[in-house]
Amino acid sequence: MSQEILTLHVDTGAQIINIDDKGEIIGQFRFNPTDLDIVKRYEKVVEKMSAITLPEEPDEKDILAVSDEIKDSFDYLLNYKVSDGIFAKCNPLTPITNGDFYFENVMEGIANLIEKTMNQRIEKKRAKIQKATSKYHK
């Protein structure tokens, strides 16, 4: 006799994020920008990435090892396997136009997404509370 498997359906708040490069979608990933643990993970990842160094004259093996370390850090940060989607078209250590590495640009963008989404959801909750309690504040 087999036992029935039950399913619990939840909404974690995770969203699909497209990575846009001047109008072209070059990747996609999923994460929850309002996961309260993301701040803790973000701090750890920034600390870890600040400690990453390459030898004076790195070879391909050195560069690929650091790239893999950065990809793993993004997976940890966003609590999903996101590195394949984020770095599908561009290696994390690719220098971009402003002289930063590609992964730095992505980190900054993720921080902005977290802040924007968190603020929107807090404001939405605040509006619901105001609406629900407005009749008591007359």
Beta strands, then each sheet from edge to edge (+ up, - down):
strand 1: 15-21
strand 2: 24-31
sheet 1: 1+ 2-
end
